[in-house]
Amino acid sequence: QVQIVESGGGSVQPGGSLRLSCVASGSIFSDYAAAWYRQAPGKQRQLVATITNSGSTNYIGSVRGRFTISRDHGIVYLQMNSLEVEDTAVYYCNRHYASESDYWGQGTQVTVSS
């Protein structure tokens, strides 16, 4: 049974930084590219960043240059710098191309406010 645990969220002021971590059981991150997603209040979950097994990364435009996705020994990280109010959301990790019917962890809340 797949288990995914995200951690590292919190409350910061605009311009602050957070580092999210994600651990998953099984081979989900060895068999697939990994990804971070986020869901803001009242909005659909959106893909934020991806990283392949070879280390190639991709980001949505609004976070490019501020967020960095990485992976090390099965843990997937999301370094978030220069945080903006619009980054407030629950952040989830999963395989790339995960669907809403797939298993999802509890996520980790990121709140950016002054």
Wavefront OBJ file of the C-alpha trace (Angstrom):
o trace
v 0.000 0.000 0.000
v 1.359 3.360 -1.015
v 1.938 5.924 1.685
v 3.073 9.466 1.062
v 4.072 11.857 3.842
v 4.742 15.536 3.194
v 6.299 17.831 5.779
v 7.997 21.181 6.236
v 5.118 23.590 5.759
v 4.436 26.548 7.979
v 3.593 30.220 8.160
v 6.014 32.790 6.804
v 6.007 36.414 5.740
v 6.287 37.394 2.097
v 9.869 36.980 0.976
v 10.471 34.099 3.357
v 11.603 30.571 2.619
v 10.483 27.047 3.393
v 11.780 23.612 2.484
v 9.242 20.861 1.973
v 10.102 17.168 2.160
v 8.266 14.133 0.876
v 8.741 10.471 1.630
v 6.807 7.722 -0.124
v 6.697 4.000 0.439
v 7.147 1.543 -2.350
v 8.694 2.348 -5.677
v 6.500 5.252 -6.651
v 9.414 7.672 -6.967
v 11.802 5.199 -8.496
v 9.364 4.109 -11.181
v 8.033 7.559 -12.050
v 9.043 11.157 -12.191
v 8.171 12.921 -8.939
v 6.131 16.065 -8.645
v 4.912 18.666 -6.207
v 1.367 19.947 -6.477
v -0.571 22.553 -4.545
v -4.182 23.359 -3.864
v -5.213 26.818 -2.784
v -8.571 27.417 -1.060
v -11.407 27.175 -3.558
v -9.134 26.126 -6.408
v -8.227 22.919 -8.135
v -4.998 21.116 -7.377
v -2.257 22.260 -9.745
v 1.104 20.881 -10.731
v 3.971 23.033 -9.440
v 7.228 21.240 -10.256
v 8.490 17.928 -11.582
v 11.756 16.026 -11.497
v 12.645 12.953 -13.507
v 14.800 10.072 -12.348
v 17.667 11.600 -14.289
v 17.232 14.922 -12.501
v 15.584 16.975 -15.198
v 13.266 19.549 -13.670
v 10.361 21.653 -14.815
v 8.290 24.364 -13.128
v 5.179 26.357 -13.698
v 5.928 29.902 -14.686
v 4.827 31.552 -11.460
v 7.412 29.683 -9.352
v 10.289 29.358 -11.809
v 13.387 30.993 -10.363
v 11.973 30.880 -6.813
v 11.313 27.168 -6.210
v 13.736 24.281 -6.612
v 12.708 20.635 -6.711
v 15.288 17.970 -5.918
v 15.491 14.350 -4.883
v 17.995 12.494 -2.756
v 17.891 8.901 -1.542
v 14.192 8.567 -2.193
v 13.206 11.863 -0.558
v 11.788 14.598 -2.746
v 12.307 18.199 -1.675
v 10.853 21.541 -2.661
v 12.939 24.547 -1.679
v 10.733 27.627 -1.801
v 12.324 31.065 -1.695
v 10.902 34.559 -2.103
v 7.496 33.284 -1.097
v 4.480 35.302 -2.129
v 0.968 35.490 -0.701
v -0.231 33.702 -3.836
v 1.866 30.663 -2.865
v -0.460 29.971 0.067
v -1.848 26.463 -0.394
v -1.682 22.885 0.774
v 1.292 21.270 -0.940
v 1.286 17.628 -1.983
v 3.800 15.369 -3.626
v 3.084 12.419 -5.866
v 4.232 10.890 -9.082
v 3.979 13.034 -12.176
v 0.651 12.533 -13.974
v -1.058 11.381 -10.764
v -4.818 11.564 -11.051
v -7.340 12.587 -8.415
v -8.283 8.909 -8.023
v -4.724 7.993 -7.062
v -3.642 7.861 -3.435
v -2.708 11.276 -2.011
v -1.088 12.097 1.299
v -2.368 14.669 3.770
v -0.242 17.430 2.327
v 1.499 20.202 4.203
v 0.061 23.674 4.678
v 2.047 26.689 3.497
v 0.717 30.074 4.550
v 2.328 33.303 3.373
v 1.002 36.454 4.970
v 2.187 39.686 6.498
l 1 2 3 4 5 6 7 8 9 10 11 12 13 14 15 16 17 18 19 20 21 22 23 24 25 26 27 28 29 30 31 32 33 34 35 36 37 38 39 40 41 42 43 44 45 46 47 48 49 50 51 52 53 54 55 56 57 58 59 60 61 62 63 64 65 66 67 68 69 70 71 72 73 74 75 76 77 78 79 80 81 82 83 84 85 86 87 88 89 90 91 92 93 94 95 96 97 98 99 100 101 102 103 104 105 106 107 108 109 110 111 112 113 114
